[in-house]
Amino acid sequence: MDKSIFQLSPNPIVKYFEKPCELFTKADIVRYVIDNDIKLINFHYVAQDGRLKTLNFVINNLAHLDSILSCGERVDGSSLFSHIKAGESDLYVIPKYRTAFVNPFNELPTLGFMCSFFNKEGQPLESSPEYILHKANVALKKATGMDFEVMGELEFYIITDEDELYPAVDQRGYHESGPFNKTGNFRKEAMQLIASCGGKIKYGHSEVGNFTQDGKNYEQNEIEFLPVPIEDAANQLIIAKWIVRKLAYEYGYTITFAPKITVGKAGSGLHIHTRLMKDGKNVLVEDGKLTETAHKLIAGYLKLAPSLTAFGNTNPTSYFRLVPHQEAPTTICWGDRNRSTLVRVPLGWSGKTNMAAIVNPLESGAITDFSSKQTVEFRCPDGSAYIYLLIAGLTVAARIGLTMPDALELAKKTYVDINIHDDEHKDRVKNLEVLPDSCYKSSLKLDEAKAYYLAEGVFTEDIIHQIIKNLQSFNDNDLRTQVEKDPNLMAQLVKKHFYCG
């Protein structure tokens, strides 16, 4: 292995051992603790509410450290998951060595780990969200022989005291620079911390949404990641949300990942980009064109799209964002580079030119193959998403699409090359299905489609039941009508779900 590739790694553990994190062993962790005078170990895991949980350990001695890393620790499962009864609530949490990171906030040197849940028999907890994602990954690989890679676009608002200097144009914040963008330094610091904890970041920028209200400045930002194996993709999104919130708290800022925070302003999504790999090659594109495999993948997403909202759009404010005639999608269709569709195939690097050489005349050389960059984007999820379950659901949808006999026909029928919001195309659009417009209707779609998720033992009955029960508890079947009758209802719901996800 050429160790020079690790010279620029922002992850201090990767840089220290000069090897990728997936090769970390227990011996490596022990050595790092000793050589770097680590004082604390933190276990992290995600429970029913989707937030990062933490268990702290003070390292007493070498034997104690070995015990922590080997045996994990007991936790009360009934306090983490509502479907686990108090009489059988003991679970184990076991650290995954490849997820080790240096905590960027603790004054005492601390290592953190993402953990897996195990039951009393020492077997993986079947209903654990992170294990559901693992099972979905295994089932897809078994059925297709392909590896699934994912990256997320994490959108959020940063709320600070109003600054009247260099005011930005309302809802025109896309890629704005300072001083018109006021929170760029915060975003860049957050990105650096996420990268140091193992997050593979593609880029960050200010997003469209910006406005002032009640003496506060609201600026929307986005951090986008690189494609990585799906289980790592989920972990890095979860850690990233924790870091953004933690850093904002230290700054005295407020952060929200809420889907919608006020009428007429951009909502925050969690777009998920995906690609399929085989033998290190992206199988979604060949000779600059989408393959049949890509069309089948898209068909799977569209087939299960209504039920996927149960994992990706999980509270009533999600459906203030998913409204017709706005950029967030409501119609079940797909297109090339078309941001009005539910599934989008972004612009790929398929041109037969050397663009870098065109703008840099001193450069020369052959045209580089950038086909690995091609992804398929699922655009309806938002910051309320249950990240493990959402990505697991997409993985199930991918497997269904790749194996169902009528996938290519469905992809052909749902392709659009128009802006579906234009009135001139309304006849075309009326023949397309639409997403649910409330949590209640989302729950019904999940109930209808649950056999797909239960197949191959991926999801469990208790998790599906739990999600349906939670969605129906909002009693929002006629949400749009309720808001029309009582405009204050939206503000009340936004306040209630402001810190969702």
Summary of the structure (lengths in Angstrom):
residues: 501
radius of gyration: 22.9
end to end distance: 39.2
largest distance: 72.1
contacts: 1664
relative contact order: 0.11
helix: 41%
strand: 22%
